[in-house]
Amino acid sequence: MFVSREKRDAVLAALKEAGIPSMIYYPKPMHRQSAFSTLDSVHESYPVSDMLCDCIPSLPMHPYLNVGDVEQVCDAVCTAISGG
């Protein structure tokens, strides 16, 4: 998995249109997940974690990607970020 903070919705839409699987792996920061609800720090503010969960998509990245796959992902992301 690789992440990008630029234009999440546009990046996800471009990847979907290109048939490239992607998703939001971390919709909630760790301190807001139920597994950590018993910790005192769960009620504290972690603005950077909150912000990152609101803007980061996860891009495909695994050992089975070939050069063509990587180029296709890069092209879709670049198109989305550049707005064209």
Biopython code that builds the backbone (N, CA, C, O; Angstrom):
import numpy as np
from Bio.PDB.StructureBuilder import StructureBuilder

atoms = [
    (1, "MET", "N", (0.836, -1.172, 0.000)),
    (1, "MET", "CA", (0.000, 0.000, 0.000)),
    (1, "MET", "C", (0.876, 1.228, 0.000)),
    (1, "MET", "O", (1.894, 1.272, 0.691)),
    (2, "PHE", "N", (0.494, 2.211, -0.758)),
    (2, "PHE", "CA", (1.169, 3.498, -0.798)),
    (2, "PHE", "C", (0.080, 4.539, -0.690)),
    (2, "PHE", "O", (-1.032, 4.323, -1.172)),
    (3, "VAL", "N", (0.376, 5.656, -0.073)),
    (3, "VAL", "CA", (-0.652, 6.670, 0.121)),
    (3, "VAL", "C", (-0.275, 7.994, -0.513)),
    (3, "VAL", "O", (0.901, 8.290, -0.722)),
    (4, "SER", "N", (-1.275, 8.770, -0.810)),
    (4, "SER", "CA", (-1.120, 10.104, -1.372)),
    (4, "SER", "C", (-2.100, 11.026, -0.670)),
    (4, "SER", "O", (-3.233, 10.625, -0.404)),
    (5, "ARG", "N", (-1.691, 12.255, -0.362)),
    (5, "ARG", "CA", (-2.585, 13.192, 0.309)),
    (5, "ARG", "C", (-3.280, 14.123, -0.671)),
    (5, "ARG", "O", (-4.061, 14.973, -0.242)),
    (6, "GLU", "N", (-3.035, 14.003, -1.936)),
    (6, "GLU", "CA", (-3.568, 14.927, -2.924)),
    (6, "GLU", "C", (-4.914, 14.477, -3.481)),
    (6, "GLU", "O", (-5.018, 13.374, -4.019)),
    (7, "LYS", "N", (-5.921, 15.291, -3.363)),
    (7, "LYS", "CA", (-7.212, 15.106, -4.037)),
    (7, "LYS", "C", (-7.738, 13.673, -3.958)),
    (7, "LYS", "O", (-7.916, 13.012, -4.981)),
    (8, "ARG", "N", (-7.982, 13.209, -2.752)),
    (8, "ARG", "CA", (-8.361, 11.813, -2.539)),
    (8, "ARG", "C", (-9.535, 11.364, -3.399)),
    (8, "ARG", "O", (-9.456, 10.322, -4.049)),
    (9, "ASP", "N", (-10.619, 12.127, -3.413)),
    (9, "ASP", "CA", (-11.805, 11.692, -4.160)),
    (9, "ASP", "C", (-11.523, 11.601, -5.653)),
    (9, "ASP", "O", (-11.979, 10.672, -6.320)),
    (10, "ALA", "N", (-10.779, 12.556, -6.171)),
    (10, "ALA", "CA", (-10.436, 12.535, -7.596)),
    (10, "ALA", "C", (-9.517, 11.360, -7.918)),
    (10, "ALA", "O", (-9.670, 10.719, -8.958)),
    (11, "VAL", "N", (-8.571, 11.077, -7.041)),
    (11, "VAL", "CA", (-7.655, 9.955, -7.249)),
    (11, "VAL", "C", (-8.423, 8.633, -7.220)),
    (11, "VAL", "O", (-8.222, 7.783, -8.088)),
    (12, "LEU", "N", (-9.294, 8.455, -6.240)),
    (12, "LEU", "CA", (-10.077, 7.217, -6.156)),
    (12, "LEU", "C", (-10.973, 7.041, -7.381)),
    (12, "LEU", "O", (-11.112, 5.933, -7.897)),
    (13, "ALA", "N", (-11.576, 8.128, -7.841)),
    (13, "ALA", "CA", (-12.443, 8.057, -9.025)),
    (13, "ALA", "C", (-11.639, 7.695, -10.270)),
    (13, "ALA", "O", (-12.080, 6.881, -11.081)),
    (14, "ALA", "N", (-10.459, 8.299, -10.424)),
    (14, "ALA", "CA", (-9.623, 8.010, -11.594)),
    (14, "ALA", "C", (-9.138, 6.567, -11.579)),
    (14, "ALA", "O", (-9.101, 5.910, -12.619)),
    (15, "LEU", "N", (-8.771, 6.078, -10.410)),
    (15, "LEU", "CA", (-8.336, 4.685, -10.311)),
    (15, "LEU", "C", (-9.486, 3.733, -10.629)),
    (15, "LEU", "O", (-9.298, 2.738, -11.329)),
    (16, "LYS", "N", (-10.661, 4.037, -10.121)),
    (16, "LYS", "CA", (-11.831, 3.188, -10.393)),
    (16, "LYS", "C", (-12.149, 3.179, -11.885)),
    (16, "LYS", "O", (-12.420, 2.128, -12.466)),
    (17, "GLU", "N", (-12.114, 4.352, -12.491)),
    (17, "GLU", "CA", (-12.400, 4.453, -13.929)),
    (17, "GLU", "C", (-11.394, 3.648, -14.747)),
    (17, "GLU", "O", (-11.740, 3.099, -15.793)),
    (18, "ALA", "N", (-10.152, 3.576, -14.272)),
    (18, "ALA", "CA", (-9.110, 2.826, -14.970)),
    (18, "ALA", "C", (-9.121, 1.337, -14.599)),
    (18, "ALA", "O", (-8.295, 0.567, -15.088)),
    (19, "GLY", "N", (-10.062, 0.937, -13.731)),
    (19, "GLY", "CA", (-10.145, -0.463, -13.331)),
    (19, "GLY", "C", (-9.074, -0.883, -12.338)),
    (19, "GLY", "O", (-8.728, -2.061, -12.246)),
    (20, "ILE", "N", (-8.550, 0.088, -11.595)),
    (20, "ILE", "CA", (-7.488, -0.177, -10.630)),
    (20, "ILE", "C", (-8.092, -0.209, -9.228)),
    (20, "ILE", "O", (-8.685, 0.780, -8.796)),
    (21, "PRO", "N", (-7.956, -1.312, -8.517)),
    (21, "PRO", "CA", (-8.536, -1.390, -7.172)),
    (21, "PRO", "C", (-7.804, -0.462, -6.199)),
    (21, "PRO", "O", (-6.575, -0.402, -6.180)),
    (22, "SER", "N", (-8.569, 0.239, -5.414)),
    (22, "SER", "CA", (-8.034, 1.109, -4.370)),
    (22, "SER", "C", (-9.136, 1.315, -3.343)),
    (22, "SER", "O", (-10.302, 1.021, -3.605)),
    (23, "MET", "N", (-8.767, 1.814, -2.189)),
    (23, "MET", "CA", (-9.769, 2.045, -1.155)),
    (23, "MET", "C", (-9.184, 2.935, -0.071)),
    (23, "MET", "O", (-8.026, 3.348, -0.133)),
    (24, "ILE", "N", (-10.001, 3.215, 0.907)),
    (24, "ILE", "CA", (-9.542, 3.941, 2.076)),
    (24, "ILE", "C", (-9.354, 2.896, 3.170)),
    (24, "ILE", "O", (-10.331, 2.377, 3.710)),
    (25, "TYR", "N", (-8.110, 2.588, 3.496)),
    (25, "TYR", "CA", (-7.836, 1.552, 4.490)),
    (25, "TYR", "C", (-8.035, 2.039, 5.911)),
    (25, "TYR", "O", (-8.321, 1.251, 6.812)),
    (26, "TYR", "N", (-7.884, 3.328, 6.109)),
    (26, "TYR", "CA", (-7.955, 3.877, 7.465)),
    (26, "TYR", "C", (-9.000, 4.978, 7.551)),
    (26, "TYR", "O", (-8.644, 6.156, 7.591)),
    (27, "PRO", "N", (-10.288, 4.621, 7.579)),
    (27, "PRO", "CA", (-11.330, 5.647, 7.644)),
    (27, "PRO", "C", (-11.382, 6.344, 9.007)),
    (27, "PRO", "O", (-11.873, 7.468, 9.119)),
    (28, "LYS", "N", (-10.872, 5.666, 10.040)),
    (28, "LYS", "CA", (-10.826, 6.243, 11.388)),
    (28, "LYS", "C", (-9.406, 6.131, 11.913)),
    (28, "LYS", "O", (-8.755, 5.103, 11.725)),
    (29, "PRO", "N", (-8.920, 7.179, 12.571)),
    (29, "PRO", "CA", (-7.590, 7.059, 13.177)),
    (29, "PRO", "C", (-7.615, 6.047, 14.328)),
    (29, "PRO", "O", (-8.675, 5.744, 14.875)),
    (30, "MET", "N", (-6.474, 5.545, 14.674)),
    (30, "MET", "CA", (-6.372, 4.512, 15.712)),
    (30, "MET", "C", (-7.046, 4.926, 17.012)),
    (30, "MET", "O", (-7.730, 4.117, 17.638)),
    (31, "HIS", "N", (-6.863, 6.166, 17.421)),
    (31, "HIS", "CA", (-7.400, 6.581, 18.723)),
    (31, "HIS", "C", (-8.923, 6.643, 18.747)),
    (31, "HIS", "O", (-9.513, 6.780, 19.818)),
    (32, "ARG", "N", (-9.576, 6.543, 17.579)),
    (32, "ARG", "CA", (-11.036, 6.552, 17.517)),
    (32, "ARG", "C", (-11.632, 5.163, 17.256)),
    (32, "ARG", "O", (-12.851, 5.028, 17.150)),
    (33, "GLN", "N", (-10.796, 4.144, 17.154)),
    (33, "GLN", "CA", (-11.281, 2.790, 16.903)),
    (33, "GLN", "C", (-11.683, 2.116, 18.213)),
    (33, "GLN", "O", (-11.101, 2.371, 19.267)),
    (34, "SER", "N", (-12.672, 1.269, 18.122)),
    (34, "SER", "CA", (-13.230, 0.654, 19.329)),
    (34, "SER", "C", (-12.216, -0.176, 20.105)),
    (34, "SER", "O", (-12.345, -0.307, 21.322)),
    (35, "ALA", "N", (-11.223, -0.734, 19.445)),
    (35, "ALA", "CA", (-10.219, -1.535, 20.143)),
    (35, "ALA", "C", (-9.443, -0.710, 21.169)),
    (35, "ALA", "O", (-8.869, -1.258, 22.111)),
    (36, "PHE", "N", (-9.431, 0.598, 20.981)),
    (36, "PHE", "CA", (-8.684, 1.473, 21.882)),
    (36, "PHE", "C", (-9.596, 2.293, 22.795)),
    (36, "PHE", "O", (-9.132, 3.224, 23.452)),
    (37, "SER", "N", (-10.869, 1.962, 22.842)),
    (37, "SER", "CA", (-11.839, 2.769, 23.576)),
    (37, "SER", "C", (-11.610, 2.794, 25.086)),
    (37, "SER", "O", (-12.111, 3.686, 25.772)),
    (38, "THR", "N", (-10.877, 1.847, 25.598)),
    (38, "THR", "CA", (-10.628, 1.825, 27.042)),
    (38, "THR", "C", (-9.421, 2.655, 27.462)),
    (38, "THR", "O", (-9.184, 2.837, 28.656)),
    (39, "LEU", "N", (-8.674, 3.148, 26.522)),
    (39, "LEU", "CA", (-7.497, 3.949, 26.842)),
    (39, "LEU", "C", (-7.890, 5.387, 27.164)),
    (39, "LEU", "O", (-8.819, 5.932, 26.568)),
    (40, "ASP", "N", (-7.195, 5.982, 28.085)),
    (40, "ASP", "CA", (-7.461, 7.373, 28.455)),
    (40, "ASP", "C", (-7.242, 8.323, 27.284)),
    (40, "ASP", "O", (-7.940, 9.329, 27.162)),
    (41, "SER", "N", (-6.282, 8.010, 26.429)),
    (41, "SER", "CA", (-5.928, 8.918, 25.334)),
    (41, "SER", "C", (-6.972, 8.957, 24.222)),
    (41, "SER", "O", (-6.884, 9.800, 23.329)),
    (42, "VAL", "N", (-7.958, 8.062, 24.259)),
    (42, "VAL", "CA", (-8.961, 8.015, 23.194)),
    (42, "VAL", "C", (-9.772, 9.306, 23.119)),
    (42, "VAL", "O", (-10.308, 9.636, 22.061)),
    (43, "HIS", "N", (-9.869, 10.032, 24.215)),
    (43, "HIS", "CA", (-10.652, 11.266, 24.231)),
    (43, "HIS", "C", (-9.801, 12.499, 23.937)),
    (43, "HIS", "O", (-10.318, 13.614, 23.880)),
    (44, "GLU", "N", (-8.504, 12.299, 23.752)),
    (44, "GLU", "CA", (-7.630, 13.420, 23.438)),
    (44, "GLU", "C", (-7.737, 13.758, 21.958)),
    (44, "GLU", "O", (-8.226, 12.966, 21.152)),
    (45, "SER", "N", (-7.275, 14.933, 21.630)),
    (45, "SER", "CA", (-7.312, 15.395, 20.248)),
    (45, "SER", "C", (-5.987, 15.072, 19.553)),
    (45, "SER", "O", (-4.911, 15.372, 20.070)),
    (46, "TYR", "N", (-6.085, 14.466, 18.390)),
    (46, "TYR", "CA", (-4.923, 14.174, 17.559)),
    (46, "TYR", "C", (-5.234, 14.715, 16.161)),
    (46, "TYR", "O", (-5.592, 13.954, 15.263)),
    (47, "PRO", "N", (-5.098, 16.021, 15.983)),
    (47, "PRO", "CA", (-5.541, 16.649, 14.737)),
    (47, "PRO", "C", (-4.833, 16.148, 13.482)),
    (47, "PRO", "O", (-5.446, 16.091, 12.415)),
    (48, "VAL", "N", (-3.573, 15.789, 13.586)),
    (48, "VAL", "CA", (-2.866, 15.305, 12.397)),
    (48, "VAL", "C", (-3.428, 13.942, 11.982)),
    (48, "VAL", "O", (-3.663, 13.701, 10.798)),
    (49, "SER", "N", (-3.640, 13.061, 12.947)),
    (49, "SER", "CA", (-4.233, 11.755, 12.633)),
    (49, "SER", "C", (-5.622, 11.906, 12.033)),
    (49, "SER", "O", (-5.960, 11.229, 11.062)),
    (50, "ASP", "N", (-6.426, 12.791, 12.608)),
    (50, "ASP", "CA", (-7.767, 13.027, 12.071)),
    (50, "ASP", "C", (-7.704, 13.551, 10.641)),
    (50, "ASP", "O", (-8.445, 13.090, 9.773)),
    (51, "MET", "N", (-6.822, 14.511, 10.399)),
    (51, "MET", "CA", (-6.690, 15.109, 9.067)),
    (51, "MET", "C", (-6.230, 14.070, 8.043)),
    (51, "MET", "O", (-6.761, 14.011, 6.935)),
    (52, "LEU", "N", (-5.252, 13.259, 8.411)),
    (52, "LEU", "CA", (-4.736, 12.272, 7.469)),
    (52, "LEU", "C", (-5.786, 11.226, 7.109)),
    (52, "LEU", "O", (-5.856, 10.790, 5.960)),
    (53, "CYS", "N", (-6.585, 10.829, 8.057)),
    (53, "CYS", "CA", (-7.644, 9.858, 7.763)),
    (53, "CYS", "C", (-8.713, 10.441, 6.843)),
    (53, "CYS", "O", (-9.418, 9.703, 6.155)),
    (54, "ASP", "N", (-8.829, 11.747, 6.836)),
    (54, "ASP", "CA", (-9.815, 12.400, 5.976)),
    (54, "ASP", "C", (-9.307, 12.637, 4.556)),
    (54, "ASP", "O", (-10.095, 12.994, 3.681)),
    (55, "CYS", "N", (-8.005, 12.448, 4.304)),
    (55, "CYS", "CA", (-7.507, 12.814, 2.973)),
    (55, "CYS", "C", (-6.652, 11.755, 2.286)),
    (55, "CYS", "O", (-6.235, 11.971, 1.148)),
    (56, "ILE", "N", (-6.378, 10.640, 2.915)),
    (56, "ILE", "CA", (-5.449, 9.678, 2.314)),
    (56, "ILE", "C", (-6.167, 8.472, 1.714)),
    (56, "ILE", "O", (-6.872, 7.749, 2.417)),
    (57, "PRO", "N", (-5.981, 8.258, 0.400)),
    (57, "PRO", "CA", (-6.414, 6.993, -0.194)),
    (57, "PRO", "C", (-5.228, 6.027, -0.171)),
    (57, "PRO", "O", (-4.086, 6.462, -0.027)),
    (58, "SER", "N", (-5.472, 4.777, -0.304)),
    (58, "SER", "CA", (-4.389, 3.799, -0.398)),
    (58, "SER", "C", (-4.286, 3.328, -1.840)),
    (58, "SER", "O", (-5.273, 2.923, -2.453)),
    (59, "LEU", "N", (-3.088, 3.388, -2.358)),
    (59, "LEU", "CA", (-2.836, 2.998, -3.737)),
    (59, "LEU", "C", (-2.292, 1.574, -3.774)),
    (59, "LEU", "O", (-1.658, 1.129, -2.818)),
    (60, "PRO", "N", (-2.535, 0.856, -4.871)),
    (60, "PRO", "CA", (-2.022, -0.507, -4.979)),
    (60, "PRO", "C", (-0.487, -0.518, -4.950)),
    (60, "PRO", "O", (0.168, 0.250, -5.654)),
    (61, "MET", "N", (0.055, -1.392, -4.134)),
    (61, "MET", "CA", (1.504, -1.568, -4.085)),
    (61, "MET", "C", (1.768, -2.941, -3.496)),
    (61, "MET", "O", (1.538, -3.173, -2.309)),
    (62, "HIS", "N", (2.245, -3.839, -4.322)),
    (62, "HIS", "CA", (2.544, -5.192, -3.872)),
    (62, "HIS", "C", (3.567, -5.802, -4.811)),
    (62, "HIS", "O", (3.808, -5.254, -5.886)),
    (63, "PRO", "N", (4.166, -6.901, -4.446)),
    (63, "PRO", "CA", (5.262, -7.462, -5.246)),
    (63, "PRO", "C", (4.834, -8.014, -6.608)),
    (63, "PRO", "O", (5.689, -8.351, -7.427)),
    (64, "TYR", "N", (3.542, -8.110, -6.859)),
    (64, "TYR", "CA", (3.077, -8.682, -8.121)),
    (64, "TYR", "C", (2.779, -7.627, -9.177)),
    (64, "TYR", "O", (2.392, -7.964, -10.296)),
    (65, "LEU", "N", (2.955, -6.361, -8.836)),
    (65, "LEU", "CA", (2.761, -5.310, -9.828)),
    (65, "LEU", "C", (3.909, -5.362, -10.830)),
    (65, "LEU", "O", (5.074, -5.454, -10.445)),
    (66, "ASN", "N", (3.577, -5.303, -12.101)),
    (66, "ASN", "CA", (4.636, -5.220, -13.097)),
    (66, "ASN", "C", (4.796, -3.754, -13.515)),
    (66, "ASN", "O", (4.047, -2.892, -13.055)),
    (67, "VAL", "N", (5.740, -3.481, -14.360)),
    (67, "VAL", "CA", (6.023, -2.106, -14.763)),
    (67, "VAL", "C", (4.794, -1.463, -15.409)),
    (67, "VAL", "O", (4.512, -0.291, -15.162)),
    (68, "GLY", "N", (4.077, -2.200, -16.214)),
    (68, "GLY", "CA", (2.872, -1.675, -16.847)),
    (68, "GLY", "C", (1.808, -1.302, -15.827)),
    (68, "GLY", "O", (1.136, -0.280, -15.970)),
    (69, "ASP", "N", (1.652, -2.135, -14.790)),
    (69, "ASP", "CA", (0.694, -1.837, -13.719)),
    (69, "ASP", "C", (1.071, -0.550, -12.995)),
    (69, "ASP", "O", (0.221, 0.301, -12.733)),
    (70, "VAL", "N", (2.341, -0.421, -12.680)),
    (70, "VAL", "CA", (2.822, 0.774, -11.976)),
    (70, "VAL", "C", (2.590, 2.016, -12.830)),
    (70, "VAL", "O", (2.152, 3.050, -12.326)),
    (71, "GLU", "N", (2.883, 1.911, -14.110)),
    (71, "GLU", "CA", (2.664, 3.053, -15.005)),
    (71, "GLU", "C", (1.187, 3.413, -15.093)),
    (71, "GLU", "O", (0.837, 4.592, -15.146)),
    (72, "GLN", "N", (0.326, 2.415, -15.109)),
    (72, "GLN", "CA", (-1.116, 2.670, -15.171)),
    (72, "GLN", "C", (-1.594, 3.385, -13.903)),
    (72, "GLN", "O", (-2.386, 4.323, -13.985)),
    (73, "VAL", "N", (-1.121, 2.950, -12.741)),
    (73, "VAL", "CA", (-1.473, 3.614, -11.481)),
    (73, "VAL", "C", (-0.947, 5.052, -11.495)),
    (73, "VAL", "O", (-1.678, 5.986, -11.166)),
    (74, "CYS", "N", (0.299, 5.225, -11.868)),
    (74, "CYS", "CA", (0.906, 6.565, -11.903)),
    (74, "CYS", "C", (0.161, 7.483, -12.859)),
    (74, "CYS", "O", (-0.092, 8.643, -12.535)),
    (75, "ASP", "N", (-0.188, 6.977, -14.026)),
    (75, "ASP", "CA", (-0.916, 7.796, -15.000)),
    (75, "ASP", "C", (-2.274, 8.226, -14.451)),
    (75, "ASP", "O", (-2.665, 9.384, -14.600)),
    (76, "ALA", "N", (-2.987, 7.311, -13.823)),
    (76, "ALA", "CA", (-4.301, 7.649, -13.263)),
    (76, "ALA", "C", (-4.181, 8.682, -12.154)),
    (76, "ALA", "O", (-4.970, 9.624, -12.087)),
    (77, "VAL", "N", (-3.191, 8.504, -11.281)),
    (77, "VAL", "CA", (-3.005, 9.466, -10.173)),
    (77, "VAL", "C", (-2.588, 10.824, -10.721)),
    (77, "VAL", "O", (-3.122, 11.847, -10.294)),
    (78, "CYS", "N", (-1.657, 10.851, -11.646)),
    (78, "CYS", "CA", (-1.209, 12.128, -12.223)),
    (78, "CYS", "C", (-2.347, 12.847, -12.930)),
    (78, "CYS", "O", (-2.477, 14.066, -12.819)),
    (79, "THR", "N", (-3.163, 12.109, -13.648)),
    (79, "THR", "CA", (-4.331, 12.710, -14.315)),
    (79, "THR", "C", (-5.286, 13.321, -13.293)),
    (79, "THR", "O", (-5.777, 14.435, -13.475)),
    (80, "ALA", "N", (-5.541, 12.587, -12.230)),
    (80, "ALA", "CA", (-6.460, 13.080, -11.196)),
    (80, "ALA", "C", (-5.913, 14.324, -10.505)),
    (80, "ALA", "O", (-6.650, 15.281, -10.266)),
    (81, "ILE", "N", (-4.643, 14.311, -10.191)),
    (81, "ILE", "CA", (-4.048, 15.433, -9.467)),
    (81, "ILE", "C", (-3.951, 16.677, -10.344)),
    (81, "ILE", "O", (-4.139, 17.799, -9.875)),
    (82, "SER", "N", (-3.652, 16.461, -11.629)),
    (82, "SER", "CA", (-3.522, 17.610, -12.528)),
    (82, "SER", "C", (-4.869, 18.154, -12.979)),
    (82, "SER", "O", (-4.948, 19.228, -13.576)),
    (83, "GLY", "N", (-5.937, 17.398, -12.687)),
    (83, "GLY", "CA", (-7.270, 17.848, -13.045)),
    (83, "GLY", "C", (-7.664, 17.553, -14.481)),
    (83, "GLY", "O", (-8.656, 18.087, -14.977)),
    (84, "GLY", "N", (-6.903, 16.717, -15.143)),
    (84, "GLY", "CA", (-7.244, 16.478, -16.525)),
    (84, "GLY", "C", (-7.235, 15.075, -16.892)),
    (84, "GLY", "O", (-7.509, 14.736, -18.043)),
]
sb = StructureBuilder()
sb.init_structure("model")
sb.init_model(0)
sb.init_chain("A")
sb.init_seg("    ")
for serial, (resi, resn, name, xyz) in enumerate(atoms, 1):
    if name == "N":
        sb.init_residue(resn, " ", resi, " ")
    sb.init_atom(name, np.array(xyz, "f"), 0.0, 1.0, " ", f" {name:<3s}", serial, name[0])
structure = sb.get_structure()
